[in-house]
């Protein structure tokens, strides 16, 4: 998906700069385009830069997203093999935010399946962009919370090797290899990472991640970039968590030591950019990916699902039966858009016209195995079905520069899709559901002065239901999950100061119960989210820089009773009222250090807002999760220009906290240490 925003009225000097940069982009498409284009968008914009990523020494993308206002992370384990992120009060794990990498959708299923099963490895990323407001309509469905776009690195010429070692016998190595032609018009790069760890709470993980990028200029005004990805992870993780007595005693054993979550993914993107002239740019990307997720879980003993271990703690009691919930995804598509600078109505205009076609498939199997031969795909097949979806989208918008200070952007996205389910054990049993959604949006920006710009927008957003909600359901829904989103904010800054303050509202007419995989009623219910988010940064002369953000969401409530799941006025689960992040960084000559604070308010684990943990033997737990904070300390020293050493202490105060609930308590990682070095040849 091509997401670069072109500058209106591009002059000849910027055209030359664009050509100079073209040779090294390698298809790393952004949702903002050049940095200054954030000021053209009538919506909230957050950018986590490469410098910030180096400063925080992230274990995963979750650490990166914690630095963004409005984002709440519900952790499951420290490497974020499975990711749960909520934006602006949307329940974490109930992903209604579109996730891209270099402009291409990476969630395994948008129309057909779960969005949590894949998370890019942070070692090959050099930035992240989070875009909210009406401008997010340009990129697809699932934009109720906006768009997250991860930016992959383009390796510099030469070889760079990075090694890390840390707590829980964690070791990782990354090799970056880059080369370009003498003229700089073609480039090739590889980044390969290997990670192994015993894991916090003995939740071991082994990951291999390889990215290959290449690109070349074609003549003076065209560029082609190609990126290939291979990813494989074996993780000893599960839905199971600790019971409250073990958590209160500080126990840190793996509650499901024989469960495994196995993923493998391949992806290919081909990006073409054609600068037809200074007023016309055509960008097209073709994308393909396939992914498998095998989840092998030991089933509970039906007669006695729990027992007491030798230490006197309540634990899960497993039988010898193993169940594999295995899914295989495939997606391919094309996105093309034309950007036009024109002078309609005697004013500066930038128009964008786009089309996207996409097909998704998910083969969903349930397999019964046993302790003697676990993870055996050739045993009893309990379920075998194929969910698929074809979608066609059109998008158009125009930015009217009414005055030098005031601009209005109006757009419309039309998304038509058909979902289908085939029971592969009963050929000819396919069922279908089709739908078309119209998503208009309008926004404006007004430059009050050199340090202040007011922006605002209103748009209609939607998230498509899963196939199982609309095919074969007793009461299939007549419409998708939709909301009317509004925001109003002010932003600005100079060389030292940057700030943004935004008020927002999401008004759902058909909100899906968070934590429930299917829409179970044609019009499940309304919900309302209202809040304010703020971010500020300031650089001092003496090498210090302070950055902080805070989000306050006083309203995140159900609009009516939902029998057995929620009551009118109850707070949405995993939607904290307050979150805050502060970083104090110092940089001088060869030294760099940072102190990072993350604060999360209390959250409910379910829509009934029960306060005591339900401790059910089946199903998802509820309960009130207490607020918590963590402090990280990081540092880096340049021994030579080509040799850097670094280290980090995560959770310096060794705070004990609950990161989330599933079938038990997910414990937040204890204090941990990391040391590493980077050498460039």
C-alpha positions in Angstrom: 0.0 0.0 0.0 1.5 3.3 -1.0 1.1 6.0 1.6 3.5 8.8 0.8 2.0 12.3 1.0 3.3 14.6 -1.7 3.9 18.3 -1.0 1.5 20.6 -2.8 3.3 23.0 -5.1 6.5 21.0 -5.2 9.3 23.3 -6.6 12.3 22.3 -8.7 14.7 22.2 -5.7 12.5 19.8 -3.8 12.2 17.7 -7.1 16.0 17.4 -7.1 16.0 16.4 -3.5 13.3 13.8 -4.2 15.4 12.3 -7.0 18.5 12.2 -4.8 16.7 10.3 -2.0 15.0 7.9 -4.4 18.0 5.6 -4.8 18.1 4.6 -1.1 14.4 4.4 -0.2 14.1 0.7 -1.3 10.3 0.9 -0.9 10.3 2.1 2.7 6.9 3.8 2.3 5.7 6.1 5.0 2.3 7.4 6.0 3.6 10.9 6.4 6.0 11.3 3.5 8.6 13.9 4.4 8.7 15.0 8.0 7.2 18.5 7.3 4.1 16.9 5.7 2.8 16.1 9.2 1.7 19.8 9.2 -0.5 19.1 6.2 -2.6 16.4 7.8 -5.8 17.3 9.7 -5.1 14.7 12.4 -2.9 13.8 15.3 0.5 12.5 14.3 3.2 10.8 16.3 6.6 9.7 15.1 9.0 7.5 17.0 12.4 8.2 15.3 15.4 6.0 15.0 17.2 8.0 17.6 14.4 7.4 20.1 14.5 3.7 19.4 18.2 3.6 20.1 17.6 5.5 23.3 15.0 3.2 24.7 16.7 -0.1 23.7 13.3 -1.8 23.1 12.8 -5.6 23.4 9.9 -5.4 21.0 7.6 -3.0 19.2 5.5 -2.8 22.4 8.3 -0.7 24.0 8.3 1.5 21.0 4.5 2.1 21.0 4.5 2.9 24.7 6.2 6.2 23.8 3.1 7.3 21.8 0.3 9.2 23.4 -3.0 7.4 23.4 -1.5 3.9 23.2 -1.9 1.3 25.9 -0.1 -2.1 25.8 -1.5 -5.2 27.5 1.6 -7.4 27.7 1.6 -11.2 27.6 5.4 -11.9 27.6 8.5 -9.8 27.2 9.2 -10.6 23.5 5.7 -9.6 22.3 5.3 -12.7 20.1 1.6 -12.0 20.5 0.7 -8.3 20.6 -2.2 -6.5 22.3 -2.4 -2.8 21.8 -5.3 -0.4 22.4 -5.5 3.1 21.0 -7.5 6.0 22.5 -9.5 3.8 24.9 -10.2 1.0 22.5 -9.7 -2.2 24.5 -6.2 -3.7 24.1 -6.3 -6.9 22.0 -9.5 -5.8 20.3 -7.5 -4.4 17.4 -9.4 -1.7 15.6 -6.2 0.0 14.5 -4.6 -0.8 11.1 -1.0 -2.0 11.4 1.4 -1.6 8.4 5.0 -2.1 7.7 6.4 0.2 5.0 2.8 0.9 4.0 1.8 -2.8 3.6 -0.8 -4.4 5.9 0.9 -7.0 8.2 -1.9 -8.2 10.5 -2.5 -11.9 9.4 -6.2 -11.3 8.8 -8.2 -8.1 8.4 -11.3 -9.6 6.9 -10.8 -13.3 7.8 -9.0 -13.7 11.1 -7.1 -12.6 14.2 -4.9 -9.5 14.1 -2.6 -10.4 17.0 -0.6 -13.3 15.6 2.3 -11.5 14.0 4.5 -8.7 15.3 7.6 -7.5 13.4 10.9 -7.8 15.1 12.2 -4.4 16.4 15.8 -5.1 15.4 15.1 -4.3 11.7 13.0 -1.2 12.4 14.2 2.4 12.4 10.9 4.2 13.1 7.2 4.1 13.7 4.4 6.5 12.7 1.0 6.6 14.3 -1.6 8.6 12.5 -5.1 9.3 13.8 -8.0 11.3 12.5 -9.7 11.5 9.1 -6.4 11.1 7.2 -6.3 7.5 8.3 -9.2 6.7 5.9 -6.6 6.7 3.1 -5.2 3.3 4.2 -8.0 0.9 4.7 -10.5 -0.6 7.1 -9.8 -1.2 10.8 -8.8 2.5 11.2 -11.2 3.3 14.1 -8.1 3.8 16.2 -5.9 5.1 13.3 -2.9 3.7 11.6 0.4 2.3 12.9 3.1 2.1 10.3 6.5 0.5 11.1 9.4 1.6 9.0 12.1 -0.9 8.2 15.8 0.0 8.0 17.8 0.4 4.9 21.3 -0.9 5.7 24.1 1.5 5.0 27.0 0.4 2.8 29.2 -2.1 4.8 28.7 -4.6 7.5 27.3 -4.0 11.0 27.2 -6.7 13.7 25.2 -6.3 16.9 25.2 -8.7 19.8 23.2 -8.7 23.0 23.1 -10.8 26.1 20.8 -10.4 29.1 18.6 -11.9 31.8 16.8 -15.2 31.4 19.8 -16.5 29.3 18.8 -14.2 26.5 21.1 -14.0 23.5 20.6 -12.3 20.2 22.7 -11.3 17.2 21.9 -9.1 14.2 23.9 -8.7 11.0 23.3 -5.8 8.6 24.8 -5.8 5.2 24.4 -3.0 2.7 25.9 -2.1 -0.7 25.2 0.4 -3.5 26.4 1.2 -7.0 29.0 4.0 -7.3 26.4 6.3 -8.7 24.0 5.5 -5.8 21.2 4.7 -8.1 20.8 1.1 -6.9 21.1 -0.5 -3.5 21.0 -3.9 -1.8 20.6 -4.7 1.9 20.1 -7.6 4.3 19.3 -7.6 8.0 19.2 -11.0 9.8 18.4 -11.5 13.5 18.6 -14.6 15.6 17.2 -14.6 19.2 17.0 -17.3 21.8 15.9 -17.0 25.4 14.8 -19.2 28.3 12.3 -16.4 28.9 10.8 -14.7 31.9 8.8 -17.4 33.8 10.5 -20.0 31.6 8.5 -19.0 28.6 11.3 -19.8 26.2 11.5 -18.4 22.6 13.6 -18.9 19.6 13.3 -16.5 16.6 14.8 -16.1 13.2 14.1 -13.0 11.2 15.6 -12.1 7.8 14.8 -9.1 5.6 16.2 -8.5 2.1 15.7 -5.2 0.4 16.9 -4.0 -3.0 16.0 -1.1 -5.3 17.0 0.8 -8.3 16.2 3.9 -10.2 14.8 3.6 -13.7 15.8 6.5 -15.7 15.5 9.9 -14.1 12.0 9.7 -12.7 11.1 6.2 -11.7 12.2 3.9 -8.9 11.5 0.2 -8.1 12.0 -1.3 -4.6 11.6 -5.0 -3.6 11.5 -6.3 0.0 11.4 -10.0 1.1 10.8 -11.2 4.6 11.2 -14.5 6.4 10.2 -14.9 10.0 10.0 -18.0 12.3 9.3 -18.2 16.0 8.9 -21.1 18.4 7.5 -19.8 21.7 6.7 -21.8 24.9 3.7 -19.6 25.7 0.0 -20.2 26.4 -3.3 -18.6 27.3 -2.8 -20.0 30.8 -1.7 -17.8 33.7 -1.1 -18.0 37.4 -3.8 -18.2 40.0 -4.0 -15.4 42.5 -2.3 -17.3 45.4 0.8 -18.1 43.3 0.9 -14.5 42.1 0.7 -13.0 45.5 3.5 -15.3 46.7 5.7 -14.0 43.9 5.9 -17.4 42.1 7.3 -17.2 38.6 6.8 -20.7 37.1 5.4 -21.3 33.6 1.7 -22.3 34.2 1.5 -24.3 31.0 5.1 -25.6 30.4 4.1 -28.0 27.5 2.1 -25.5 25.4 3.8 -24.1 22.2 3.0 -21.2 19.9 4.7 -21.7 16.5 4.7 -19.1 13.7 6.3 -18.8 10.3 5.8 -16.0 7.8 7.0 -15.1 4.3 6.2 -11.8 2.6 7.1 -10.0 -0.6 6.5 -6.4 -1.5 7.2 -4.7 -4.9 7.0 -0.9 -4.8 7.0 1.3 -7.9 7.2 5.1 -7.9 6.9 7.3 -11.0 7.3 11.0 -10.8 5.5 11.8 -14.0 6.2 15.5 -13.6 6.4 18.0 -10.8 2.6 17.8 -10.3 1.9 14.1 -10.9 3.1 11.1 -8.9 1.9 7.6 -9.4 2.8 5.0 -6.7 1.9 1.4 -6.9 2.7 -1.5 -4.6 2.1 -5.2 -5.1 2.2 -7.3 -1.9 1.9 -11.0 -0.9 2.3 -12.8 2.4 1.7 -16.2 3.8 1.8 -17.2 7.5 1.2 -20.3 9.6 0.3 -20.3 13.2 0.2 -23.6 15.1 -1.0 -23.4 18.7 -0.5 -26.7 20.5 -2.2 -26.7 24.0 -2.6 -29.4 26.5 -6.3 -29.8 27.5 -7.4 -29.6 31.1 -8.5 -32.8 33.0 -12.2 -32.8 32.6 -12.8 -34.3 36.1 -10.3 -32.0 37.9 -9.3 -28.9 35.9 -7.1 -27.6 38.7 -5.1 -29.1 41.5 -2.7 -28.0 44.3 1.0 -28.5 43.6 3.7 -29.6 46.0 4.2 -26.0 47.2 0.6 -25.6 48.1 -0.4 -23.4 45.1 -3.4 -23.8 42.9 -2.3 -24.8 39.4 -3.8 -26.0 36.1 -4.2 -29.8 35.9 -3.6 -31.1 32.4 -4.7 -34.3 30.7 -2.7 -36.2 28.1 -4.8 -34.8 25.3 -3.2 -32.1 23.1 -5.2 -29.9 20.8 -3.7 -28.0 17.9 -5.5 -24.8 16.9 -3.7 -24.3 13.7 -4.3 -21.5 11.1 -2.6 -20.7 7.8 -3.1 -17.3 6.2 -2.4 -16.0 2.7 -2.9 -12.4 1.4 -2.1 -10.8 -1.9 -3.1 -7.5 -3.3 -2.3 -4.3 -5.2 -2.6 -0.7 -4.1 -2.1 2.2 -6.5 -2.7 5.9 -6.1 -2.2 9.0 -8.1 -1.3 12.4 -6.5 -2.1 15.5 -8.5 -1.2 19.1 -7.7 -3.6 21.4 -9.5 -5.1 24.9 -9.4 -8.9 24.3 -9.4 -10.9 27.3 -8.2 -7.8 29.5 -8.4 -6.2 28.0 -5.3 -3.6 25.5 -4.5 -5.0 21.9 -4.5 -3.6 18.5 -3.9 -5.8 15.6 -5.0 -5.2 11.9 -4.4 -7.1 9.1 -6.2 -6.5 5.5 -5.2 -7.7 1.9 -5.7 -6.8 -1.3 -3.8 -7.7 -4.9 -4.5 -7.0 -7.6 -2.0 -7.7 -11.3 -1.3 -7.3 -13.0 2.0 -7.6 -16.7 3.0 -7.4 -18.5 6.3 -7.3 -22.3 6.6 -8.6 -23.1 10.1 -7.9 -26.6 11.5 -8.3 -28.1 14.9 -6.3 -31.3 15.5 -6.4 -33.7 18.4 -3.1 -35.3 19.4 -1.7 -36.8 22.6 1.2 -36.5 25.0 3.2 -39.3 23.3 3.2 -37.5 19.9 2.4 -33.8 20.6 2.5 -31.3 17.7 1.7 -34.0 15.2 -0.4 -32.5 12.4 -1.3 -36.0 11.1 -3.6 -37.0 13.9 -7.4 -36.7 14.4 -8.8 -33.7 12.4 -11.7 -32.1 14.4 -12.2 -29.1 12.1 -11.0 -28.1 8.7 -12.5 -25.0 7.0 -11.4 -22.2 4.7 -12.4 -18.6 5.3 -11.7 -16.1 2.6 -12.5 -12.6 1.6 -12.2 -10.5 -1.6 -12.2 -6.7 -1.2 -12.2 -3.7 -3.5 -11.6 -0.2 -2.3 -11.7 3.2 -3.9 -10.4 6.4 -2.3 -10.4 10.0 -3.2 -9.5 13.2 -1.4 -8.6 16.8 -2.1 -6.8 19.3 0.0 -7.9 22.9 -0.6 -5.4 25.6 0.3 -8.0 28.3 0.9 -5.4 30.7 2.3 -1.8 30.5 3.2 -2.9 29.6 6.8 -6.1 27.7 6.2 -6.6 24.4 4.4 -9.5 21.9 4.2 -9.2 18.3 3.2 -12.3 16.2 2.2 -12.2 12.6 1.3 -14.2 9.4 0.7 -13.3 5.8 0.9 -15.6 3.0 -0.4 -14.8 -0.5 0.7 -16.7 -3.4 -0.8 -16.0 -6.9 0.4 -17.3 -10.5 0.2 -16.6 -13.0 2.9 -16.9 -16.8 2.3 -16.6 -19.9 4.4 -16.0 -23.4 3.0 -16.2 -26.5 5.2 -13.4 -28.6 3.6 -14.8 -31.8 5.2 -18.2 -31.1 3.4 -17.5 -30.0 -0.2 -20.1 -27.7 -1.7 -21.2 -26.2 1.7 -19.8 -22.7 1.1 -21.7 -19.7 2.4 -21.2 -16.0 1.7 -21.7 -12.6 3.1 -21.1 -9.3 1.2 -21.1 -5.7 2.3 -20.2 -2.2 1.1 -19.2 0.6 3.5 -18.9 4.3 2.7 -16.5 6.3 4.8 -16.5 10.0 4.3 -14.3 12.4 6.2 -13.4 16.0 6.4 -10.7 17.9 8.2 -9.0 21.2 8.4 -5.8 22.9 9.5 -5.3 26.6 10.5 -1.9 28.1 11.2 -2.3 30.5 14.1 1.3 31.6 14.1 4.8 30.2 13.8 4.4 28.0 16.9 0.8 26.9 16.8 -1.4 25.1 14.3 -5.0 24.1 15.0 -6.4 21.0 13.4 -9.6 19.0 13.5 -11.5 16.3 11.7 -14.6 14.2 11.6 -14.9 10.8 9.8 -16.8 7.6 9.7 -14.7 4.5 10.5 -15.5 0.8 10.4 -14.0 -2.6 11.2 -15.2 -5.6 9.3 -16.6 -8.5 11.3 -14.8 -11.9 11.2 -16.1 -14.4 8.7 -17.5 -16.6 11.5 -19.7 -13.7 12.6 -21.6 -13.3 9.4 -21.5 -16.8 7.8 -23.4 -19.5 9.4 -24.5 -17.4 12.4 -28.1 -17.7 13.7 -28.5 -13.9 13.6 -25.9 -12.5 11.2 -25.3 -8.8 11.5 -26.7 -6.4 9.0 -23.7 -4.0 9.3 -20.1 -3.8 10.4 -18.7 -2.3 13.5 -18.8 1.5 12.9 -18.1 4.7 14.7 -18.1 8.4 14.1 -14.8 9.8 15.1 -14.0 13.5 16.0 -10.9 15.2 17.1 -9.7 18.7 17.7 -6.2 19.7 18.5 -3.3 22.2 18.5 0.4 21.4 17.7 3.6 23.3 17.0 7.2 23.8 18.0 10.6 25.1 17.0 14.1 23.7 17.1 13.9 22.9 20.8 10.2 22.6 21.6 7.5 20.3 20.2 4.0 19.7 21.4 0.6 18.4 20.5 -2.7 18.5 22.4 -5.8 16.6 21.1 -9.3 16.0 22.3 -11.1 13.1 20.7 -14.4 11.2 20.6 -15.4 7.8 19.2 -19.2 7.3 19.1 -20.0 3.6 18.2 -23.4 2.7 16.8 -22.6 -1.0 16.5 -19.7 -1.8 18.9 -18.5 -5.4 19.3 -18.1 -6.8 22.7 -14.3 -6.7 23.4 -12.9 -10.2 24.0 -15.7 -11.8 22.1 -14.6 -13.1 18.7 -18.0 -13.0 17.0 -20.7 -10.4 16.6 -23.6 -12.3 18.3 -26.4 -9.9 17.5 -27.3 -7.9 14.4 -26.9 -4.7 16.3 -24.8 -5.5 19.3 -24.8 -2.1 21.0 -23.5 1.4 21.2 -20.4 2.7 23.1 -18.8 6.1 23.7 -15.1 7.0 24.2 -14.0 10.5 25.0 -10.6 11.8 26.0 -7.6 14.0 25.7 -4.0 13.2 24.8 -1.0 15.5 25.1 2.7 15.2 24.2 5.6 17.7 24.7 9.3 17.6 24.2 12.1 20.1 25.0 15.8 20.1 24.3 18.1 22.0 26.7 21.5 23.5 25.8 23.4 21.3 28.2 22.6 18.0 26.4 19.4 17.1 28.2 16.1 16.5 26.6 12.7 15.8 28.2 9.8 14.1 26.4 6.5 13.2 27.9 3.0 12.3 27.0 -0.2 11.8 29.0 -3.6 10.4 28.0 -6.8 11.0 30.0 -10.0 9.0 28.9 -12.7 9.8 31.4 -15.4 8.1 29.3 -15.1 4.7 27.8 -18.5 3.1 28.4 -21.1 0.7 27.1 -24.3 2.4 25.9 -26.7 -0.3 27.1 -26.9 -3.6 28.9 -25.4 -6.6 27.2 -26.7 -9.7 29.1 -23.9 -11.6 30.7 -21.2 -9.4 29.2 -21.6 -5.8 30.2 -24.0 -3.3 31.8 -24.9 0.2 30.6 -22.3 2.7 31.8 -19.7 0.1 32.6 -16.2 0.8 31.5 -14.8 -1.0 28.5 -12.2 -3.7 29.5 -8.5 -2.9 29.1 -9.2 0.8 28.7 -7.2 2.7 31.4 -8.4 6.2 32.4 -4.8 7.4 32.6 -1.5 6.5 30.9 1.7 8.5 31.0 5.2 8.3 29.7 8.2 10.5 30.6 11.8 10.2 29.3 14.8 12.2 30.5 17.7 11.8 28.0 21.2 13.0 28.0 23.7 13.1 25.1 27.2 14.5 25.0 30.0 13.7 22.6 30.3 9.9 22.9 27.8 9.3 25.8 24.1 8.8 25.7 21.8 7.8 28.6 18.0 7.9 29.3 15.7 7.4 32.2 12.2 6.2 31.1 9.0 6.1 33.1 5.8 4.3 32.1 2.6 4.7 34.2 -0.6 2.7 33.6 -3.9 3.2 35.5 -6.1 0.4 36.7 -8.2 -1.5 34.2 -11.1 -3.9 34.3 -10.6 -7.4 32.7 -14.2 -7.7 31.5 -17.3 -5.7 30.6 -19.1 -6.7 33.8 -16.5 -4.7 35.7 -16.1 -7.3 38.4 -13.4 -6.3 41.0 -12.3 -9.8 42.3 -10.6 -12.2 39.9 -13.2 -14.7 38.6 -10.7 -17.6 38.6 -12.8 -19.6 36.2 -11.6 -22.9 35.1 -12.7 -22.2 31.5 -13.2 -18.9 29.7 -11.5 -15.5 30.0 -11.0 -14.1 33.5 -12.4 -10.8 34.7 -11.2 -8.6 37.6 -9.8 -5.2 38.5 -6.1 -5.0 37.6 -4.3 -2.4 39.8 -2.3 0.5 38.4 1.4 0.2 38.0 4.6 1.9 36.9 7.9 0.8 35.5 11.3 2.6 35.2 13.9 1.8 32.7 17.5 3.0 32.5 19.5 2.8 29.3 23.0 3.9 28.2 25.3 3.9 25.2 29.0 4.7 24.8 30.9 5.2 21.5 34.3 3.6 22.1 35.2 4.5 18.5 33.1 5.8 15.6 32.6 2.2 14.5 32.3 0.5 17.9 29.4 1.2 20.4 28.6 -0.6 23.6 25.2 -0.3 25.3 23.2 -1.6 28.2 19.8 -1.4 29.8 18.1 -2.1 33.1 14.4 -2.7 32.6 11.9 -2.3 35.5 14.7 -0.8 37.7 12.5 -0.9 40.9 11.5 -4.6 40.3 7.8 -3.6 40.4 5.5 -6.6 40.7 2.5 -6.0 38.5 -0.2 -7.7 36.5 0.1 -7.1 32.8 -3.2 -8.7 31.9 -5.6 -11.6 32.3 -6.6 -14.4 30.1 -7.1 -17.8 31.6 -5.1 -16.7 34.6 -2.8 -13.8 35.5 -0.1 -12.6 33.1 2.7 -11.3 35.2 4.7 -8.3 34.1 8.5 -9.0 33.6 10.7 -8.6 36.7 13.8 -6.4 36.7 16.2 -7.5 33.9 19.5 -6.5 32.5 21.0 -6.3 29.0 24.5 -5.6 27.6 25.5 -5.4 24.0 27.8 -4.0 21.4 27.6 -2.9 17.8 30.6 -3.0 15.4 30.7 -1.6 11.8 33.3 -2.8 9.3 
